[in-house]
Amino acid sequence: MNTYSKPTKGFWIIAVIALLWNLMGTFQFLSSTVLKDMLYETLTDAQIALFVNLPSWYYIVFGIAVITGVLGSILLLMRKKLAVLLYTISLIAVSIQMIYWMFATDVIDVYGTTDALTMPIIVIITALVLLMYSRSVARKGWLS
């Protein structure tokens, strides 16, 4: 265990970016649930069918992913070790959600391979990086 107890400026920058990233995910969740009528106005019929045909558990997992991501980011900013657990839950939920989206729906047929896979892969990688980062700063003693 490292003896550093005071985070660097980089820590604060990463923590704020993590919160902004997860807030964007929350907006996406709200857009596809609470504000879905507004979202549907911008989509084609095939795209709307993708969302309409998603099982209800998908939205539950999506909600868990974004809520735990936002809370993990807030706790990271508060320098709390609980951030690690929340980022772990978020990564698990994100992985379930995105793997289902990529492989159990017609998203590739509707959006094309590149558009269908790029963002889900970025989301999974980001969730993994945030988990690894939170573990790293916890080991450094920056989280209590």
C-alpha positions, 0 to 999 in steps of 0.5 A, spaced: 500 500 500 502 506 498 502 512 503 500 517 499 494 520 502 492 526 498 490 525 491 493 529 485 490 534 480 489 528 475 485 525 480 480 530 481 480 531 473 478 524 472 473 524 478 469 530 475 470 527 468 467 520 470 461 524 473 460 527 467 460 521 463 455 517 468 450 523 468 450 523 460 448 515 461 443 517 466 440 522 460 440 516 455 436 512 460 431 518 461 431 519 454 429 512 453 424 511 458 421 517 461 422 522 455 421 516 450 416 520 446 421 525 444 426 520 443 422 516 438 420 523 434 428 523 432 428 515 430 426 511 424 421 506 425 426 500 425 430 504 430 423 505 434 422 497 434 428 496 437 427 500 443 419 498 443 421 490 443 426 491 449 424 487 455 423 490 461 428 487 465 433 491 460 431 498 462 432 495 470 439 493 468 440 500 464 437 504 470 442 500 475 448 501 471 447 509 470 445 509 478 451 506 480 455 509 475 453 516 478 453 514 485 460 511 484 462 517 481 460 522 487 463 517 492 469 517 488 469 525 488 468 524 496 474 519 496 470 514 499 472 506 498 464 504 496 465 507 490 469 501 488 463 497 489 458 501 486 463 501 479 463 494 480 456 493 480 455 498 474 460 494 470 456 488 471 450 491 469 453 495 463 456 489 460 449 485 461 445 491 458 450 492 452 452 485 450 444 484 450 443 490 446 449 488 441 447 480 440 440 479 442 437 485 438 437 487 431 441 493 432 446 491 427 441 490 421 438 497 423 444 501 425 450 497 421 456 494 424 460 500 426 454 504 429 451 498 433 458 496 436 462 502 437 458 506 443 457 499 447 464 497 446 466 504 449 461 504 454 463 497 457 471 499 456 469 506 460 466 502 466 472 497 466 477 503 466 473 507 472 473 500 476 480 499 475 482 506 477 477 506 483 481 500 485 488 503 484 486 510 488 483 506 493 490 502 494 494 508 494 490 510 500 486 516 497 479 513 498 477 512 506 
